[in-house]
Amino acid sequence: MAAGTAATQETTSSVLDGVYTEVQAARGAESFAQNCAVCHGASLGGVGEGPALVGAQFVSDFNGLTVGDLFERMRTTMPLNNPGVLNRDQYADILAFILKSNGYPVGERELYRRSEFLNTIRFEAPR
């Protein structure tokens, strides 16, 4: 396997450790409403083809991967009608909002915007 993939990255923290701030999640809620809610629903429950971004299925889909995997998927494929149109700060803020919406704890530092740092954070199901 190539270096840098999720399977070879050493994770040093988890989404359970509080990897975003309340302020960042609030900014993410605004960006989500403007850029994502039309497909994923205002409550993140999914609309038509847009899958839910909260709940057991969402958590299961990313469990065992890294936050970097989720961030890169968002950054390179969303919004569907114009992938990559947002900047890294906006994607990180939206991801913080998604983590908060899934009940992951708030921390004291904002979620990183760079994939190499996000790849050190495990995405895992709440205990």
Buried (B, 14 or more C-beta within 10 A) or exposed (E): EEEEEBEEBEBEBBBBEBBBBEEBBEBBBEBBEEBBBBBBBEEBBBBEEBBBBBBEEBBEBBEEBBBBBBBBEBBEEBBEEEEEEBEEBBBBBBBBBBBBBBEBEBBEEBBBBEBEBBBBBBBBEEE
